[in-house]
Amino acid sequence: NGENKVRSIMGNDYIIIRPGFLLSGKSKSGANDIELNQGDTIGGGLSRDELAGVVVGAIKNAKYGLTVEAYRKSTATKLQPTFAIPSGKELYASSYEGLFVNAKVD
């Protein structure tokens, strides 16, 4: 598994962002439209500028040892039929940097 290899090489000095499928167009509301999740149970889509915002937010927040799924709230989709929405692990914020504040270290 590629992610496990990154974790073994990097120790806790990593942030893995699992973006959803890429949508056409641009964000209308920035971070307000975005949801992060942990646990690989929910996915969805987001635009390229939203993904860029998530990446910059992760770097600026400087919290490492994280793995998150990133998607637009309106596209949230269960990754398996038995998974629930909401999962209870959603992360919301009004800024991209703020999305990572309550993220749990792997």
N, C-alpha and C positions, 0 to 999 in steps of 0.2 A: 504494500500500500504506500503510495507516494507521500501522503500526509504523515504517516508514521515515520517514514525515513527523514522527513524534514524535522519532526519532533526529536528524533534520536540524534541528529546531527547538531541541531540548534539549541538543545536544552530547553530553556524557557524563553529564548530570545526570538520569538516568532509570533506572527498573527496570520492565521489562515482564514481567508474570506472565501466562502463558497457562494459566488454570485448565482442568481437565478438566470433564466434565459434573458437575452438582451432584447429590449423593446425599441421600436422606432420612436423618434421624437425626443423631446426634452422634458425635463422635470417641470411641473407647474408649481410645486410647493416645497421643493428641496427635501431636507431631512424629515419634514412633517409627513411626507408620504411613505417614508421608508421604515421597515421593521427589520430588526435583526432577531435571530433566534439561535438557540443552542440545542444540540441534541440530534440534529439531522432528521427532524420529523416533518418540517414544513419548508417548502420552497415557493418559488414564484418568479416573477420577472421584474426587471428594472432597466432603466435607460442607461446609456453609456455615461452621461454626465452624473447620474445618481451613483453609479458604481465608482466613478472617480471621486465623488464626494465622500463615499464610504471609505475608500482607501486613504484619502487625505485625513479624514477624521480619525482613522485608526492610528496613523502616524503621529498626529498631534496629541492624541490622548495618551500615548506612550505607556499603555498597559499591554504587557506581553504575555505569551503563553495561552493565547485565546484561539478558539475556532468558532466561527459564526457563519450562519446562512444569512444572506442579504437579499431582500426583495421588496417590491412595492406592496404595501398593505392590501391594496385592492386585488392583488393577484395571488394571495396566499392560497396554497394548495397542499393538501396532505401528501406526503411522499409514499405512504402506504395506507391502504384502506382502513386499517385498524388504528391509525394515529388520530389524535383529536386536534381540532382547531377551536379555541386556542389551546396551545400546548402548556401554557403556564410559564414558559421561558422566553416570552416576547420581550424585546428591548425597544423602547420608543424614546425619542427626544426631539427637541426643536432644532438641534444642531447636529451635524454629522459627528463631531467630536463627542457630543453628549450621548450618542448611541452606545458608546463603549463603557460608560461610567459604571453601570451595574453588571457588566459581563463577568461571568465566572471563569476563572482560570481552569484550563483543562486538567 
